[in-house]
Amino acid sequence: MKLMKTEDAVGQVLCHDITQIIKDVTKDAVFRKGHIIREEDIPVLLSVGKDHIYIWDNDETMMHENDAAEVLCRMCKGENMTRGGVKEGKIELTAECDGVFRINRDKLMVVNSFGQMMIASRHGDFPVKAGDKLAGTRIIPLVIEKEKMEQVEALCEGEPIMNVVPYRSRKAGIVTTGNEVFHGRIKDTFTPVVKAKLEEFGAEVVAHKYSDDQNEHIEAAIREMLDAGCDLIVCTGGMSVDPDDKTPLAIRNVCGSVVTYGAPVLPGAMFLLAYYGEDRIPVMGLPGCVMYAKRTIFDLVLPRVMTDEILGKEDFDKLGEGGLCLNCSVCTFPNCGFGKGR
């Protein structure tokens, strides 16, 4: 491209959109890239402050902002994502379906550290709904070296930087523990909360069993659900370190080991996750806070489990920064900082 006086630009080709901003009225392009400037366009260009203007000067070594934005979009767009149109070097990406938004953070860092280009996204590992905005890409200058775009694309080749993983249908079982509930001394207010959260992400609760606080009975209830074909099991109650809280022991005895018992999240520090057998069936132990707190660690973990993600200890360790729910008077989760520190 080259710069020339606007009055001398009749017949030249615009190499970028020209935006007009009128407060409370409009912010849009009055002329688009590729427009051939006419005599009657000159006063309009001058009225938006364009005393000089960039016109297209073909250079095979350079790439226009819109063409470069297509490269970034191609690098970002994975499964179950929809792209918008290109405008002023920008392209937005949205979700095609409900699911969990995943980001390759290493690749994202590579692009954003390369210079003259950027990708901005919402937080990864969080649920999104169809139509939600996921990310936007932009080239900073009007033109950029083709070689630079080729280099960054080569560094990020292979899997796309982002994708949306849909939820998988699961058959869930709930084991409600506690002598007080088992013997009918108090009403069970825990199970309805858990059932509603499971169904929100597509799980079908096909089995429910009450157990007293004996770990052998809790174990038997878990095994009964496994035998019945449940591929997700949630145990409620008995998750503290009190001597009579036996749910963690029962889960460990069934699964052989646990991924984590305890996590740096409040509410939800006494959460437990284990996997059973070669099929890696998730078995979770939920602390009592899930029953009464608006949002807890269960809200951070469940969507990821429902996409078949196998979580490790490191995934929980990362939750510490951002793992403190502020108990806002009006809950806006997931549009808040809870669970988003990494």
Order of alpha helices (4+ residues) and beta strands (2+ residues): beta-beta-beta-alpha-beta-beta-alpha-beta-beta-beta-alpha-beta-beta-beta-beta-alpha-beta-beta-alpha-alpha-beta-alpha-beta-alpha-beta-beta-beta-alpha-alpha-alpha
